[in-house]
Amino acid sequence: MDMKKIAAAVAVAGIALGAFAHHGPHYGPGRFGRGPGPVVTHRHGHWGPGGRNFWPGFVGGVVGGALVSAVVDPRPVVVAQPAPVVVAPAPVVVQQPVVTPAPVVVQQPVVVQQPVQTVQNVWVEGRYVDQPQANGTIVRTWVPGHYEQRTVVVQ
């Protein structure tokens, strides 16, 4: 890059940045020796009321930056050659069938138990028994305990 391009870029940037620069404080009634000393009467921010002094400088900076970029650093256009495409055939996959043997069902024999009848001697407790008489009266008598043979079903 030669010196003329750099000097031109610096000049354009300086003009863009300084075009709308803020020019010092405003003084009150003490200006030019009249009355008391200088009084700063700023009522707005650095960029002016509502930022009205900001936007011209911002736009100038953007335009100046674009001009400097175009003058100082022009980028060459590079065209890349695409790589050759090689197409290979896809492999053929043959899926073998899966053979699952059928489950073997074994029936369990059903066992049916026949009830078994046995004869046992069972003790019967003694008790009172009411016996009606021919004349209509009831006589209560004691029957003592004893063994009886009973048929019992055992499973």
C-alpha positions in Angstrom: 0.0 0.0 0.0 1.5 3.3 -0.9 1.6 6.5 1.2 -0.8 8.5 -1.0 -3.7 6.1 -0.2 -2.9 6.1 3.5 -2.8 10.0 3.6 -6.1 10.2 1.7 -7.7 7.7 4.1 -6.5 9.7 7.2 -7.8 13.0 5.7 -11.2 11.5 4.9 -11.5 10.0 8.4 -10.4 13.3 10.0 -13.0 15.3 8.0 -15.7 12.7 8.9 -15.0 12.8 12.6 -14.5 16.5 12.9 -17.4 17.7 10.7 -19.9 17.9 13.5 -17.6 18.2 16.6 -18.9 19.9 19.7 -17.5 23.5 20.1 -16.9 24.2 23.8 -19.3 25.4 26.5 -21.7 28.4 26.2 -21.0 31.2 28.6 -23.5 33.3 30.5 -23.6 37.1 31.0 -20.0 37.3 32.1 -18.8 36.9 28.5 -16.4 39.6 27.1 -15.8 41.2 30.6 -19.4 42.2 31.2 -20.6 41.3 34.7 -19.2 38.5 36.9 -17.0 35.7 35.6 -17.9 33.1 33.1 -20.9 31.0 34.0 -21.5 27.7 32.2 -25.1 27.5 31.1 -25.3 23.9 29.8 -28.9 22.8 29.9 -28.5 19.7 27.6 -26.2 16.8 27.3 -23.0 16.6 25.3 -24.9 15.6 22.1 -27.5 18.4 22.3 -31.2 18.2 23.1 -32.6 14.9 22.0 -29.2 13.8 20.7 -29.6 16.0 17.6 -25.8 16.6 17.4 -25.1 12.9 17.6 -26.6 11.6 14.4 -24.8 13.8 11.9 -21.4 12.7 13.3 -22.5 9.1 13.4 -23.6 9.2 9.8 -20.4 11.0 8.8 -18.4 8.3 10.6 -20.1 5.5 8.8 -19.8 7.1 5.4 -16.1 8.0 6.0 -15.4 4.5 7.3 -16.9 3.0 4.1 -14.8 5.3 1.9 -11.6 4.6 3.8 -12.3 0.9 3.6 -12.9 1.1 -0.1 -9.7 3.2 -0.8 -7.3 1.5 1.6 -8.2 -2.1 1.6 -9.8 -3.3 -1.6 -10.3 -7.0 -1.3 -9.7 -9.1 -4.4 -12.5 -11.4 -5.5 -11.3 -15.0 -5.2 -13.1 -17.7 -7.2 -12.5 -21.2 -5.9 -12.7 -24.1 -8.2 -15.0 -26.8 -6.9 -13.4 -30.2 -6.2 -14.4 -33.0 -8.6 -17.2 -35.2 -7.3 -16.5 -38.9 -7.3 -19.6 -41.1 -7.0 -19.0 -44.6 -5.6 -21.8 -47.2 -5.8 -23.5 -47.9 -2.5 -22.9 -51.3 -1.0 -25.7 -53.8 -1.2 -26.8 -55.2 2.2 -28.7 -58.4 2.2 -30.6 -59.0 5.4 -30.8 -62.7 6.4 -34.2 -63.7 7.8 -34.2 -64.5 11.5 -35.7 -67.9 12.3 -37.2 -68.3 15.7 -38.4 -71.8 16.7 -41.9 -72.0 18.1 -42.1 -72.6 21.8 -42.8 -76.1 23.0 -45.8 -76.3 25.3 -45.8 -79.2 27.8 -49.1 -79.8 29.5 -48.8 -80.7 33.1 -51.1 -83.5 34.2 -54.0 -82.4 36.4 -54.1 -84.3 39.6 -57.6 -84.6 41.1 -57.6 -85.9 44.6 -60.5 -88.1 45.5 -62.0 -87.5 48.9 -61.1 -90.2 51.4 -63.7 -91.2 53.9 -62.6 -92.6 57.2 -64.5 -93.6 60.3 -63.4 -92.1 63.6 -64.5 -92.2 67.2 -65.6 -88.7 68.3 -66.4 -87.7 71.9 -69.8 -86.1 72.4 -70.2 -83.9 75.5 -72.9 -84.6 78.0 -76.1 -82.5 77.9 -79.6 -82.0 79.2 -82.4 -83.2 77.0 -86.1 -82.0 77.3 -88.5 -85.0 77.1 -92.3 -84.2 76.7 -94.5 -86.5 78.8 -98.0 -87.9 77.9 -99.7 -85.5 80.3 -98.1 -82.4 78.5 -95.3 -81.8 81.1 -91.7 -81.6 80.1 -89.0 -83.4 82.0 -85.4 -82.4 81.6 -82.9 -85.3 81.9 -79.2 -85.5 81.8 -77.5 -87.5 79.0 -73.8 -88.3 79.9 -71.0 -87.8 77.4 -70.0 -90.8 75.2 -68.1 -91.8 72.0 -69.8 -92.0 68.7 -68.5 -93.4 65.4 -68.6 -90.8 62.6 -67.6 -90.8 58.9 -65.1 -88.0 58.2 -64.1 -86.9 54.7 -60.4 -86.1 54.5 -59.1 -84.1 51.5 
